[in-house]
Amino acid sequence: MKVGGCYTWGTQGAAEYLVDPPSLQRLDDDIKKAPGGWQEGVPLQILLKVNIRENQVVSAKYVTHHWLTPDRK
């Protein structure tokens, strides 16, 4: 797994999102609702929106995702 952001605070917010059980449950629900649902064994890229205020993570929210096909790795 790789986690990255444009700035340190965005990366921190994404990492916190990925270890928060309620956030992961919402992420799982969102991906399952999308066309194609889960694709076992296929790499996945997820875009989150992380809101920062005064150098603190305020919130992180799922925006979209896409499955990486062999030609897009």
Beta strands, then each sheet from edge to edge (+ up, - down):
strand 1: 44-53
strand 2: 56-67
sheet 1: 1+ 2-
end
